[in-house]
Amino acid sequence: MRTPTRVISALFAFTCLASSPALAGGDGDHPRRGLTIGGEFENWDFSDKNLAGAVFIGANFEGATFADSELPGVTIVESRFNDTDFSDVDMPGSRLTGVTFSRALLDGANFSAARIERVNFSSADLSDADFTGAEMVFVTFIGSDLDSTLFANARLRQVNFLRASLTDTNFRGAELRRANFSEVHGADVNFRNADLTGSSFERADLTDVDFTGANLAGTNFSAARVEDAIGLTKENLSGACGDDTTELNGGLQLPVCGGDGQNGLSPAQEYNYVLRFRGDADAETVMELQALENARIEVLSQIGQALEIHAEDLDREAIREATSEAVREIARAERELRAMQRERAAERAETERERVQMLREAEQDRRELDREQREAAREAAIEARQLQREIERTRNTARFEFRVAPPDTPHPPEPQN
């Protein structure tokens, strides 16, 4: 879908103008801009290349491969890498903003010390990837494979791990405030010394989890099953909540969420689009809608920061007007997305009707063929019986003629005198 990319591109340009000192950093802090790449590169082969310090802007690399390439310090802005092969790519210190990696292969990729904002890794293979020390804001890992992935000492804010696979995943020392771990599954997960304040583990299914030293204040374990966990103490569970279906080590009890007003709103409810559309067929639409919601939040927060930091230098009325236009553009994009969703549903319904009609026609053809075969079999049986009767008549006629006209027998010679 190109509409969200167009909208978010406009928002990115606007927010950079509004708060560029906070986003751009110093000259020495910015990666080298020796190569700038933009445009359409579907199914291209960039494998085993050195693209250090390159800048990717508004590019589409769907179906391309970057396997085993070197991309340290790259900057990627508003680009698409759906279904792309990034296996074993080296990207330390990279900056990613408004990028999608849906269904991409990123196993073994190195994102250590990267800055990642509004990036969609949904349904991607990130097994054995390295995000050590990375900073992430509004990042989505819906349904991703995060087995043996390293997030040690990473800073993750408003990050969504809904339905992700977490086996041998390491979050040691990570900041995971208000992260969404709803419906995750896995084993041997390391949250040692992690900050999980206000996070959600609703309907999670995890075993052999290390929560030693973790801050679980305000964490929601409703309907979660967490077995063989270590480090769960009264201190780090202070303020955590659950429900009557929560299973923590088979016996730990938590107050009911919302029971005393302290935990009345689940952090997972902020991901309302994801939880509202739960069908597999709507997964891509969910991701796009959530990206728009994240963009809305980001625009408003950055505008607020810009007003506070640059109050004397900025025209507040112009900023409010630009903000209103950005939000209106997001609303238009949401309406377009929903219209596309309705069109897709109509197309699926029409395809289903055509399939049913084809099945009916095939069944009618089969029945007609069976009827013709039965009719042919009856005709063949009638012909066979007629032939048999004809053969019997011929045999009977031959026997009758033999009895009526037997062959002449010679007379004995008359005696001679």
The 8 nearest C-alpha neighbors of each residue, nearest first, counted from 0:
[[1, 2, 3, 4, 287, 336, 284, 283],
 [2, 0, 4, 3, 5, 6, 332, 287],
 [1, 3, 5, 4, 0, 332, 6, 335],
 [4, 2, 6, 5, 1, 7, 332, 291],
 [5, 3, 7, 1, 2, 6, 8, 77],
 [6, 4, 2, 8, 3, 7, 1, 9],
 [7, 5, 3, 9, 8, 4, 2, 10],
 [6, 8, 10, 4, 9, 5, 3, 11],
 [9, 7, 11, 5, 10, 6, 4, 77],
 [10, 8, 12, 6, 7, 11, 13, 5],
 [11, 9, 7, 13, 8, 12, 14, 6],
 [10, 12, 8, 14, 13, 9, 7, 15],
 [13, 11, 9, 15, 10, 14, 8, 16],
 [14, 12, 10, 16, 11, 15, 9, 17],
 [13, 15, 17, 11, 16, 12, 10, 18],
 [14, 16, 19, 12, 18, 17, 13, 11],
 [17, 15, 13, 14, 19, 18, 12, 11],
 [16, 18, 14, 15, 305, 19, 13, 302],
 [19, 17, 15, 305, 20, 21, 16, 14],
 [18, 20, 15, 22, 21, 16, 23, 17],
 [21, 19, 22, 23, 18, 24, 25, 15],
 [22, 20, 19, 18, 23, 24, 15, 305],
 [23, 21, 19, 20, 24, 18, 15, 14],
 [22, 24, 19, 20, 21, 25, 29, 15],
 [25, 23, 22, 28, 20, 21, 29, 26],
 [24, 26, 28, 27, 29, 23, 20, 22],
 [27, 25, 28, 29, 24, 23, 30, 31],
 [26, 28, 25, 29, 30, 24, 31, 23],
 [27, 29, 25, 26, 24, 30, 23, 31],
 [28, 30, 26, 27, 31, 25, 24, 23],
 [31, 29, 72, 52, 32, 73, 28, 74],
 [30, 32, 52, 33, 29, 53, 72, 73],
 [33, 31, 34, 53, 52, 54, 30, 35],
 [32, 34, 31, 53, 52, 35, 54, 51],
 [35, 33, 53, 32, 54, 36, 52, 50],
 [34, 36, 54, 53, 55, 37, 33, 32],
 [37, 35, 55, 54, 56, 34, 58, 38],
 [38, 36, 58, 56, 57, 55, 35, 39],
 [37, 39, 58, 59, 40, 57, 36, 56],
 [38, 40, 59, 58, 41, 60, 37, 61],
 [41, 39, 60, 43, 59, 42, 38, 63],
 [40, 42, 60, 61, 43, 62, 63, 39],
 [41, 43, 63, 62, 61, 40, 44, 60],
 [44, 42, 63, 41, 40, 45, 64, 60],
 [43, 45, 64, 46, 63, 42, 65, 66],
 [46, 44, 65, 64, 48, 43, 47, 63],
 [45, 47, 65, 66, 68, 48, 44, 64],
 [46, 48, 68, 67, 66, 45, 65, 49],
 [49, 47, 68, 46, 45, 50, 69, 67],
 [48, 50, 69, 51, 68, 70, 47, 71],
 [51, 49, 70, 53, 69, 48, 52, 68],
 [52, 50, 70, 71, 53, 49, 73, 72],
 [51, 53, 73, 72, 31, 30, 32, 71],
 [54, 52, 34, 73, 51, 50, 35, 32],
 [53, 55, 35, 74, 73, 75, 34, 36],
 [56, 54, 75, 36, 37, 35, 76, 74],
 [55, 57, 76, 37, 58, 75, 77, 78],
 [58, 56, 78, 77, 37, 76, 38, 55],
 [59, 57, 37, 38, 78, 56, 39, 55],
 [58, 60, 79, 39, 40, 61, 78, 38],
 [61, 59, 41, 40, 80, 63, 79, 62],
 [62, 60, 41, 81, 80, 63, 59, 83],
 [61, 63, 42, 83, 82, 41, 60, 81],
 [62, 64, 42, 43, 83, 60, 61, 41],
 [65, 63, 84, 44, 83, 66, 45, 46],
 [66, 64, 46, 45, 85, 68, 84, 67],
 [65, 67, 46, 86, 85, 68, 64, 84],
 [68, 66, 47, 88, 87, 46, 86, 65],
 [69, 67, 47, 48, 88, 66, 46, 65],
 [68, 70, 49, 89, 50, 71, 88, 48],
 [71, 69, 51, 90, 50, 89, 73, 68],
 [72, 70, 90, 51, 91, 73, 93, 69],
 [71, 73, 93, 52, 92, 30, 51, 91],
 [72, 74, 52, 93, 53, 71, 70, 54],
 [73, 75, 94, 54, 93, 95, 55, 53],
 [76, 74, 55, 95, 54, 56, 94, 96],
 [75, 77, 96, 56, 78, 97, 95, 55],
 [78, 76, 97, 57, 98, 56, 96, 8],
 [79, 77, 58, 57, 98, 76, 59, 56],
 [78, 80, 59, 99, 98, 81, 60, 58],
 [79, 81, 100, 60, 61, 83, 99, 82],
 [80, 82, 101, 100, 61, 83, 103, 79],
 [83, 81, 103, 102, 62, 61, 101, 80],
 [84, 82, 62, 103, 63, 80, 81, 64],
 [83, 85, 64, 104, 86, 66, 65, 103],
 [86, 84, 105, 66, 65, 104, 88, 83],
 [85, 87, 105, 66, 106, 88, 84, 104],
 [88, 86, 107, 108, 67, 66, 106, 85],
 [87, 89, 108, 67, 68, 86, 85, 66],
 [88, 90, 109, 69, 70, 108, 71, 91],
 [91, 89, 71, 70, 110, 109, 93, 88],
 [92, 90, 111, 110, 71, 93, 112, 113],
 [91, 93, 113, 72, 112, 71, 111, 90],
 [92, 94, 72, 113, 73, 91, 90, 74],
 [95, 93, 74, 114, 113, 115, 75, 73],
 [94, 96, 115, 75, 74, 76, 116, 114],
 [97, 95, 116, 76, 98, 117, 115, 77],
 [96, 98, 77, 117, 118, 76, 116, 95],
 [99, 97, 118, 78, 77, 96, 79, 119],
 [100, 98, 119, 79, 118, 101, 80, 81],
 [99, 101, 81, 80, 120, 103, 119, 102],
 [100, 102, 81, 121, 120, 103, 123, 99],
 [103, 101, 123, 122, 82, 81, 100, 121],
 [102, 104, 82, 83, 123, 100, 101, 81],
 [103, 105, 84, 124, 85, 86, 106, 123],
 [106, 104, 85, 86, 125, 108, 124, 103],
 [107, 105, 125, 126, 86, 108, 128, 127],
 [106, 108, 128, 87, 127, 86, 105, 126],
 [109, 107, 87, 128, 88, 105, 106, 86],
 [108, 110, 129, 89, 90, 111, 128, 91],
 [111, 109, 130, 91, 90, 113, 129, 112],
 [110, 112, 130, 131, 91, 113, 133, 109],
 [113, 111, 133, 132, 92, 91, 131, 110],
 [114, 112, 92, 133, 93, 111, 110, 94],
 [115, 113, 94, 134, 133, 135, 95, 93],
 [114, 116, 135, 95, 94, 134, 96, 113],
 [115, 117, 96, 136, 118, 135, 137, 95],
 [118, 116, 137, 97, 138, 96, 136, 119],
 [119, 117, 98, 138, 97, 116, 99, 96],
 [118, 120, 99, 139, 121, 100, 138, 98],
 [121, 119, 100, 140, 101, 123, 139, 99],
 [120, 122, 141, 140, 101, 123, 143, 119],
 [123, 121, 143, 102, 142, 101, 141, 120],
 [122, 124, 102, 103, 143, 121, 120, 101],
 [123, 125, 144, 104, 105, 126, 106, 143],
 [126, 124, 106, 105, 145, 128, 144, 123],
 [125, 127, 146, 106, 145, 148, 128, 147],
 [126, 128, 148, 107, 147, 106, 125, 129],
 [129, 127, 107, 108, 148, 125, 126, 106],
 [128, 130, 109, 149, 110, 131, 111, 148],
 [131, 129, 111, 110, 150, 133, 149, 132],
 [132, 130, 111, 151, 150, 133, 153, 129],
 [131, 133, 153, 112, 152, 111, 130, 151],
 [132, 134, 112, 113, 153, 130, 131, 111],
 [135, 133, 154, 114, 155, 153, 115, 113],
 [136, 134, 115, 155, 116, 114, 156, 154],
 [135, 137, 116, 156, 138, 157, 155, 117],
 [138, 136, 117, 157, 158, 116, 293, 156],
 [137, 139, 158, 118, 117, 136, 119, 135],
 [138, 140, 159, 119, 120, 141, 158, 121],
 [139, 141, 121, 160, 120, 143, 159, 142],
 [142, 140, 121, 161, 160, 143, 139, 163],
 [143, 141, 163, 162, 122, 121, 140, 161],
 [144, 142, 122, 163, 123, 140, 121, 141],
 [143, 145, 124, 164, 125, 146, 126, 163],
 [146, 144, 126, 125, 148, 165, 164, 143],
 [145, 147, 166, 126, 165, 148, 168, 144],
 [148, 146, 167, 168, 127, 126, 166, 145],
 [149, 147, 127, 128, 168, 145, 126, 146],
 [148, 150, 129, 169, 130, 151, 168, 131],
 [151, 149, 170, 130, 131, 153, 169, 152],
 [150, 152, 171, 131, 170, 153, 173, 149],
 [153, 151, 173, 172, 132, 131, 171, 150],
 [154, 152, 132, 173, 133, 150, 151, 131],
 [153, 155, 174, 134, 173, 135, 133, 152],
 [154, 156, 135, 175, 174, 134, 136, 158],
 [155, 157, 136, 158, 176, 135, 175, 137],
 [158, 156, 137, 178, 136, 177, 159, 155],
 [159, 157, 138, 178, 137, 156, 139, 155],
 [158, 160, 179, 139, 161, 140, 178, 138],
 [161, 159, 140, 180, 141, 163, 179, 162],
 [160, 162, 141, 181, 180, 163, 159, 182],
 [163, 161, 183, 182, 142, 141, 160, 181],
 [164, 162, 142, 143, 183, 160, 161, 141],
 [163, 165, 144, 184, 145, 185, 183, 146],
 [166, 164, 185, 146, 145, 168, 184, 163],
 [165, 167, 185, 146, 186, 168, 187, 188],
 [168, 166, 147, 187, 188, 146, 186, 169],
 [169, 167, 147, 148, 188, 166, 165, 146],
 [168, 170, 189, 149, 171, 150, 188, 151],
 [171, 169, 150, 151, 190, 173, 189, 172],
 [170, 172, 151, 191, 190, 173, 169, 193],
 [171, 173, 193, 152, 192, 151, 170, 191],
 [174, 172, 152, 153, 193, 170, 171, 151],
 [173, 175, 154, 194, 155, 193, 176, 153],
 [176, 174, 195, 155, 178, 194, 173, 156],
 [175, 177, 196, 195, 178, 174, 197, 198],
 [178, 176, 198, 197, 157, 266, 196, 175],
 [177, 179, 198, 158, 175, 176, 157, 159],
 [178, 180, 159, 199, 160, 181, 267, 198],
 [181, 179, 200, 160, 161, 199, 183, 178],
 [180, 182, 201, 200, 161, 203, 183, 179],
 [183, 181, 203, 162, 202, 161, 201, 180],
 [182, 184, 162, 203, 163, 181, 180, 164],
 [185, 183, 204, 164, 205, 165, 203, 182],
 [184, 186, 166, 165, 205, 164, 206, 204],
 [185, 187, 206, 166, 205, 207, 188, 167],
 [188, 186, 207, 167, 208, 166, 206, 189],
 [187, 189, 208, 168, 167, 186, 169, 166],
 [188, 190, 169, 209, 170, 191, 171, 208],
 [191, 189, 170, 210, 171, 193, 209, 192],
 [190, 192, 211, 171, 210, 193, 189, 213],
 [193, 191, 213, 212, 172, 171, 211, 190],
 [194, 192, 172, 213, 173, 190, 191, 171],
 [193, 195, 174, 214, 175, 196, 213, 176],
 [196, 194, 175, 176, 215, 198, 214, 193],
 [197, 195, 176, 216, 215, 198, 194, 217],
 [198, 196, 217, 177, 218, 176, 195, 216],
 [197, 199, 177, 178, 218, 195, 196, 179],
 [198, 200, 219, 179, 180, 218, 201, 267],
 [201, 199, 181, 180, 220, 203, 219, 202],
 [200, 202, 181, 221, 220, 223, 203, 199],
 [203, 201, 223, 222, 182, 181, 200, 221],
 [202, 204, 182, 223, 183, 200, 201, 181],
 [205, 203, 184, 224, 225, 223, 183, 202],
 [206, 204, 225, 185, 184, 186, 203, 224],
 [207, 205, 186, 226, 208, 225, 227, 187],
 [206, 208, 187, 227, 228, 186, 226, 209],
 [207, 209, 228, 188, 187, 206, 189, 229],
 [208, 210, 189, 229, 190, 211, 228, 191],
 [211, 209, 230, 190, 191, 213, 229, 231],
 [212, 210, 230, 191, 213, 209, 192, 229],
 [211, 213, 192, 191, 210, 214, 230, 235],
 [214, 212, 192, 193, 210, 211, 191, 194],
 [213, 215, 194, 235, 195, 216, 196, 193],
 [216, 214, 195, 196, 218, 236, 235, 213],
 [217, 215, 238, 196, 239, 218, 237, 214],
 [216, 218, 197, 239, 238, 196, 215, 219],
 [217, 219, 239, 197, 198, 215, 216, 199],
 [218, 220, 199, 240, 221, 241, 200, 239],
 [221, 219, 241, 200, 201, 223, 240, 222],
 [220, 222, 241, 201, 242, 223, 245, 219],
 [223, 221, 245, 202, 244, 201, 220, 242],
 [224, 222, 202, 203, 245, 220, 201, 221],
 [223, 225, 246, 204, 203, 245, 247, 205],
 [226, 224, 205, 247, 206, 204, 246, 248],
 [225, 227, 248, 206, 228, 247, 207, 224],
 [226, 228, 207, 248, 206, 229, 208, 225],
 [229, 227, 208, 207, 226, 209, 248, 206],
 [230, 228, 209, 231, 210, 208, 211, 227],
 [229, 231, 211, 210, 232, 209, 212, 228],
 [232, 230, 229, 210, 235, 236, 211, 228],
 [233, 231, 234, 235, 236, 230, 237, 211],
 [232, 234, 236, 235, 237, 231, 238, 239],
 [233, 235, 232, 237, 236, 231, 214, 215],
 [234, 236, 214, 215, 237, 232, 233, 213],
 [237, 235, 233, 239, 215, 234, 232, 238],
 [238, 236, 234, 235, 216, 239, 233, 215],
 [237, 239, 216, 217, 236, 240, 218, 215],
 [240, 238, 217, 218, 236, 216, 237, 219],
 [239, 241, 256, 254, 219, 253, 255, 220],
 [242, 240, 221, 220, 255, 256, 253, 219],
 [241, 243, 255, 221, 244, 245, 222, 256],
 [242, 244, 245, 241, 255, 222, 221, 246],
 [245, 243, 222, 242, 246, 221, 223, 241],
 [244, 246, 222, 223, 242, 221, 243, 241],
 [245, 247, 224, 249, 225, 223, 248, 244],
 [248, 246, 225, 249, 251, 250, 226, 224],
 [249, 247, 226, 227, 250, 225, 246, 251],
 [248, 250, 247, 246, 251, 226, 225, 224],
 [249, 251, 248, 247, 252, 246, 245, 253],
 [252, 250, 247, 248, 249, 253, 246, 245],
 [251, 253, 250, 254, 247, 245, 241, 246],
 [254, 252, 240, 241, 255, 251, 239, 242],
 [255, 253, 240, 241, 256, 252, 242, 258],
 [254, 256, 242, 241, 258, 240, 257, 253],
 [257, 255, 240, 262, 241, 258, 263, 254],
 [263, 258, 256, 262, 260, 259, 255, 261],
 [257, 259, 255, 256, 260, 263, 254, 262],
 [260, 258, 261, 257, 262, 263, 256, 255],
 [259, 261, 263, 257, 262, 258, 256, 264],
 [262, 260, 259, 263, 257, 258, 256, 238],
 [261, 263, 257, 256, 260, 264, 217, 265],
 [257, 262, 264, 260, 261, 256, 265, 258],
 [265, 263, 262, 266, 257, 268, 256, 261],
 [264, 266, 267, 268, 263, 219, 262, 199],
 [267, 265, 268, 269, 199, 177, 198, 197],
 [266, 268, 269, 265, 270, 179, 199, 181],
 [267, 269, 270, 271, 266, 265, 264, 274],
 [270, 268, 267, 271, 266, 265, 272, 264],
 [271, 269, 268, 267, 273, 272, 274, 289],
 [270, 272, 274, 268, 269, 273, 275, 267],
 [273, 271, 275, 274, 270, 285, 289, 276],
 [274, 272, 271, 275, 270, 285, 276, 277],
 [273, 275, 271, 272, 276, 277, 270, 268],
 [274, 276, 272, 273, 271, 277, 285, 270],
 [277, 275, 273, 274, 278, 272, 285, 281],
 [276, 278, 275, 274, 279, 273, 281, 282],
 [279, 277, 280, 281, 276, 282, 275, 285],
 [278, 280, 282, 281, 277, 283, 276, 285],
 [279, 281, 278, 282, 283, 284, 277, 276],
 [282, 280, 284, 279, 278, 283, 285, 276],
 [281, 283, 285, 279, 284, 280, 286, 278],
 [284, 282, 286, 285, 281, 287, 280, 279],
 [283, 285, 287, 281, 286, 282, 288, 336],
 [286, 284, 282, 288, 283, 287, 273, 289],
 [285, 287, 283, 289, 284, 288, 290, 282],
 [286, 288, 290, 284, 289, 285, 283, 291],
 [289, 287, 291, 285, 290, 286, 284, 292],
 [288, 290, 292, 286, 291, 287, 293, 285],
 [289, 291, 287, 293, 288, 292, 294, 286],
 [292, 290, 294, 288, 289, 293, 295, 287],
 [293, 291, 289, 295, 294, 290, 288, 296],
 [294, 292, 290, 296, 295, 291, 289, 297],
 [293, 295, 291, 297, 292, 296, 298, 290],
 [294, 296, 292, 298, 293, 297, 291, 299],
 [297, 295, 293, 299, 294, 298, 300, 292],
 [296, 298, 294, 300, 295, 299, 301, 293],
 [299, 297, 301, 295, 296, 300, 294, 302],
 [298, 300, 302, 296, 297, 301, 303, 295],
 [301, 299, 303, 297, 302, 298, 296, 304],
 [300, 302, 304, 298, 303, 299, 297, 305],
 [301, 303, 305, 299, 304, 300, 298, 306],
 [304, 302, 300, 306, 301, 305, 299, 307],
 [303, 305, 301, 307, 302, 306, 308, 300],
 [306, 304, 302, 308, 18, 303, 307, 309],
 [305, 307, 310, 303, 304, 309, 308, 302],
 [306, 308, 304, 305, 310, 309, 303, 302],
 [309, 307, 305, 306, 310, 304, 311, 18],
 [310, 308, 312, 305, 306, 311, 307, 313],
 [309, 311, 306, 307, 312, 313, 308, 305],
 [310, 312, 309, 313, 314, 308, 306, 307],
 [313, 311, 309, 310, 314, 306, 308, 315],
 [314, 312, 310, 315, 311, 309, 306, 318],
 [313, 315, 317, 316, 318, 312, 310, 311],
 [316, 314, 318, 317, 313, 319, 306, 310],
 [315, 317, 319, 318, 314, 320, 321, 313],
 [318, 316, 320, 314, 315, 319, 321, 313],
 [317, 319, 315, 321, 320, 316, 322, 314],
 [320, 318, 322, 316, 321, 317, 323, 315],
 [321, 319, 317, 323, 318, 322, 316, 324],
 [320, 322, 318, 324, 323, 319, 317, 325],
 [323, 321, 319, 325, 324, 320, 318, 326],
 [324, 322, 320, 326, 325, 321, 327, 319],
 [323, 325, 327, 321, 322, 326, 328, 320],
 [326, 324, 322, 328, 327, 323, 321, 329],
 [325, 327, 329, 323, 328, 324, 322, 330],
 [328, 326, 330, 324, 329, 325, 323, 331],
 [327, 329, 331, 325, 326, 330, 324, 332],
 [330, 328, 332, 326, 327, 331, 333, 325],
 [329, 331, 327, 333, 332, 328, 326, 334],
 [332, 330, 328, 334, 329, 333, 327, 335],
 [331, 333, 329, 335, 330, 334, 336, 328],
 [334, 332, 336, 330, 335, 331, 329, 337],
 [333, 335, 331, 337, 332, 336, 338, 330],
 [336, 334, 338, 332, 333, 337, 339, 331],
 [337, 335, 339, 333, 338, 334, 332, 340],
 [336, 338, 340, 334, 339, 335, 341, 333],
 [339, 337, 335, 341, 340, 336, 334, 342],
 [340, 338, 342, 336, 337, 341, 343, 335],
 [339, 341, 337, 343, 338, 342, 336, 344],
 [340, 342, 344, 338, 343, 339, 345, 337],
 [343, 341, 339, 345, 344, 340, 346, 338],
 [344, 342, 346, 340, 345, 341, 347, 339],
 [343, 345, 341, 347, 342, 346, 348, 340],
 [344, 346, 348, 342, 343, 347, 349, 341],
 [345, 347, 343, 349, 348, 344, 350, 342],
 [346, 348, 350, 344, 345, 349, 343, 351],
 [349, 347, 345, 351, 346, 350, 344, 352],
 [350, 348, 352, 346, 351, 347, 345, 353],
 [351, 349, 347, 353, 352, 348, 346, 354],
 [350, 352, 354, 348, 349, 353, 347, 355],
 [351, 353, 349, 355, 354, 350, 356, 348],
 [354, 352, 356, 350, 351, 355, 357, 349],
 [353, 355, 351, 357, 352, 356, 350, 358],
 [354, 356, 358, 352, 357, 353, 351, 359],
 [357, 355, 353, 359, 358, 354, 352, 360],
 [358, 356, 360, 354, 359, 355, 361, 353],
 [357, 359, 361, 355, 356, 360, 362, 354],
 [360, 358, 362, 356, 357, 361, 363, 355],
 [361, 359, 363, 357, 362, 358, 364, 356],
 [360, 362, 358, 364, 359, 363, 357, 365],
 [363, 361, 365, 359, 360, 364, 358, 366],
 [362, 364, 360, 366, 365, 361, 367, 359],
 [365, 363, 361, 367, 362, 366, 368, 360],
 [366, 364, 362, 368, 363, 367, 361, 369],
 [365, 367, 369, 363, 368, 364, 370, 362],
 [368, 366, 370, 364, 369, 365, 363, 371],
 [367, 369, 365, 371, 366, 370, 364, 372],
 [370, 368, 366, 372, 367, 371, 373, 365],
 [369, 371, 367, 373, 368, 372, 374, 366],
 [372, 370, 374, 368, 373, 369, 375, 367],
 [371, 373, 369, 375, 370, 374, 368, 376],
 [374, 372, 376, 370, 375, 371, 369, 377],
 [375, 373, 371, 377, 376, 372, 370, 378],
 [374, 376, 372, 378, 373, 377, 371, 379],
 [375, 377, 373, 379, 374, 378, 372, 380],
 [378, 376, 380, 374, 379, 375, 381, 373],
 [377, 379, 381, 375, 380, 376, 382, 374],
 [378, 380, 376, 382, 377, 381, 375, 383],
 [379, 381, 383, 377, 378, 382, 376, 384],
 [382, 380, 378, 384, 383, 379, 385, 377],
 [383, 381, 385, 379, 384, 380, 386, 378],
 [382, 384, 380, 386, 381, 385, 379, 387],
 [383, 385, 387, 381, 386, 382, 380, 388],
 [386, 384, 382, 388, 387, 383, 389, 381],
 [385, 387, 389, 383, 384, 388, 382, 390],
 [386, 388, 384, 390, 385, 389, 383, 391],
 [389, 387, 391, 385, 390, 386, 392, 384],
 [390, 388, 386, 392, 387, 391, 385, 393],
 [389, 391, 387, 393, 388, 392, 386, 394],
 [390, 392, 388, 394, 389, 393, 395, 387],
 [393, 391, 389, 395, 394, 390, 396, 388],
 [392, 394, 390, 396, 391, 395, 389, 397],
 [393, 395, 391, 397, 392, 396, 390, 398],
 [396, 394, 392, 398, 397, 393, 391, 399],
 [397, 395, 399, 393, 398, 394, 392, 400],
 [396, 398, 394, 400, 395, 399, 393, 401],
 [397, 399, 401, 395, 396, 400, 394, 402],
 [400, 398, 396, 402, 401, 397, 395, 403],
 [399, 401, 403, 397, 402, 398, 404, 396],
 [400, 402, 398, 399, 405, 404, 403, 397],
 [403, 401, 399, 400, 404, 405, 398, 397],
 [404, 402, 400, 401, 405, 399, 398, 406],
 [405, 403, 401, 402, 400, 406, 407, 399],
 [404, 406, 401, 402, 403, 407, 400, 408],
 [405, 407, 404, 408, 401, 402, 403, 409],
 [408, 406, 405, 409, 404, 410, 401, 403],
 [407, 409, 406, 410, 405, 411, 404, 412],
 [408, 410, 411, 407, 412, 406, 413, 405],
 [411, 409, 412, 408, 413, 407, 414, 406],
 [410, 412, 413, 409, 414, 408, 415, 407],
 [413, 411, 410, 414, 415, 409, 416, 408],
 [412, 414, 411, 415, 410, 416, 409, 408],
 [413, 415, 412, 416, 411, 410, 409, 408],
 [416, 414, 413, 412, 411, 410, 409, 408],
 [415, 414, 413, 412, 411, 410, 409, 408]]
